[in-house]
Amino acid sequence: MTTNLEGNKQIFRLLSDVLAETRIPPYVELYVGLICNIRCPYCYLPYKKRLANEIAIEELIKKLHSMGMRNVEILGGEPFLYRSKLLYIIDYARKHDIKISAISSNGLVYDKYIIDKIKEVGIGYLQISLDAATSKTYKIVRAPNDGLFEKALDNIKRLVSTGIPISLSFVIMKPNMGEISSFVHMAKSLDVHRVSFGTVAPVGEGANVQKWFLTQKEYETVKSEINNLKKQFDGDIKIIFNESNEVHGGLCDAGISKVAVLPNGDIYPCGLFVGIPSFKIGNIYGEVDKEKLITMFEQENINSNKYWERCVACKISVGGVNDRNAK
């Protein structure tokens, strides 16, 4: 009799065969560059200016398209600092029927020309990482500079007025966990209809702020608060929060239907791992290491067979929420 775990492993091996043959699944998290205009203490990326052997954006996007990419999520660093790259991707996507599912930004750069182009092509949503409902907390968890929180809010208002779907994100940590409700109410006041919550990933710079990780008790408290907010704002604001203790017996999409690609063409199973060289599974000009991908899965490093949602069961992702910290 085949167990659920054995069945999931068989499914994963079949899907990894497909990945090894096509080399790129339809959905790609594309990092246009690693330069950012702020230095968030918890960032899952290590601070770098450039990668060696970065590929020209024209060559990179055409190669990914030829390999099967049909849906792209644009990340950085701060994508809006890469004006020419961003404009090229938007134009290429429009001409080749590639869906831009999301662009992730910190909201501190407002470029009307780029925004107009985004509106023309259409995207799933523009995500603004904010992590706070007050300037005081923003200075702790994102950047200590005066006026940046207010600048981000002003830009969010301008973005909302364009009609582009906006999502606000909030990484929950000890310094900001008291502002969860205020954050959702602030989103409502800004006429934003989507917010997402997550926890700190202990990778990259995030590994240096373990004092900010939630204890299990704190996690259960914020989970209850968010679930109550979902009920309160049902039909008005879509609140995204993937709970980490719901057992379903599924697979996440890391390395299966989605991969992350860096500016030098290196491929990772998930954007969460792009700061960890040992998780590299290939390059767009080489081969995907199928056996390495399977090994990671079987060790539950990237793809737990216990949960549907991709960022909640992974040992890397939820390393900051564990019973050892419970008090």
Sequence and secondary structure as in RCSB ss.txt:
>XXXX:A:sequence
MTTNLEGNKQIFRLLSDVLAETRIPPYVELYVGLICNIRCPYCYLPYKKRLANEIAIEELIKKLHSMGMRNVEIL
GGEPFLYRSKLLYIIDYARKHDIKISAISSNGLVYDKYIIDKIKEVGIGYLQISLDAATSKTYKIVRAPNDGLFE
KALDNIKRLVSTGIPISLSFVIMKPNMGEISSFVHMAKSLDVHRVSFGTVAPVGEGANVQKWFLTQKEYETVKSE
INNLKKQFDGDIKIIFNESNEVHGGLCDAGISKVAVLPNGDIYPCGLFVGIPSFKIGNIYGEVDKEKLITMFEQE
NINSNKYWERCVACKISVGGVNDRNAK
>XXXX:A:secstr
   HHHHHHHHHHHHHHHHHHHSS SEEEEE     SS  TT SS   S  TT   HHHHHHHHHHTT  EEEEE
SS GGG HHHHHHHHHHHHHHT EEEEEEE S    HHHHHHHHHH EEEEEEE   SSHHHHHHHT   TTHHH
HHHHHHHHHHHHT  EEEEEEE TTTGGGHHHHHHHHHHTT  EEEEEE  SSGGGGG GGGS  HHHHHHHHHH
HHHHHHHTTTT EEE   SS        BTTTEEEE TT EEESSGGGTT GGG  EETTS   HHHHHHHHHTT
SS  TT SSTTTS TTTTTTS GGG  
